[in-house]
Amino acid sequence: MVQVKKDAVRDAVLASASKLFEKKGYPATTIKQIAAGADTVSSNVYVYFKSKFDIAVAIYQPWLEAEIHQLEADVMEVPDPEKRLHMIINRLWCDIPAKRNGFARNYIQAVSTLASGERYSPNLLLFMEQRIAALILTCLPPERRAKGEWESVSRILLMAFDGFVINRRLQSKYEDHEKVVSAAVRLLTGRWPSAPQKVQERGIHRSGIQ
């Protein structure tokens, strides 16, 4: 007899897993614990999800997509292009990694411990690359927009996002995040200052270049 799936059970599993991931982290959470929190049994969890990784994707993807949609809405309220760019990077590198007890690290942990045979979909990464690239373009003058593969730049920002998520776990606070974000803004806008001549010469000398 085919078991009929119920939305209420699926939602309970997701709610249970979400609380456990936030409190204990992905690696320390088991299917048995998720099932208990959803008032069901482990075998019933597998009726709705293939694995713990499948559960993590079902929780994390809509959460992060909602964060990006909110970022898009907030950015459009800021008239100054440079301040918009600052908001984008600050939200990616500082605000989102801090939310819900560092909730974003659960997805990184899930992907990094993906079991052999489990399939990873790049859909979330592609979604974020495209959306972030589009936001960056709203912050740059026309001549700057034509000088870069901005989806590739967006991927670099997202790789840094992963690093900040992990760093959030290792440190209690970001002591220099404003400095790092401001430096990234200068790089993207082409306003990175040239090093003084003496510094340049000293760097060449130390590198052994004649």
Secondary structure, DSSP 8 states (H G I E B T S, - for coil): ------HHHHHHHHHHHHHHHHHH-TTT--HHHHHHHTTS-HHHHHHH-SSHHHHHHHHHHHHHHHHHHHHHHHHTT---HHHHHHHHHHIIIIIHHHHHHHTTHHHHHHHHT--TT-----HHHHHHHHHHHHHHHTTS-HHHHTSS-HHHHHHHHHHHHHHHHHHHHH-SS-SSHHHHHHHHHHHHHT------HHHHHHHHHHHT--
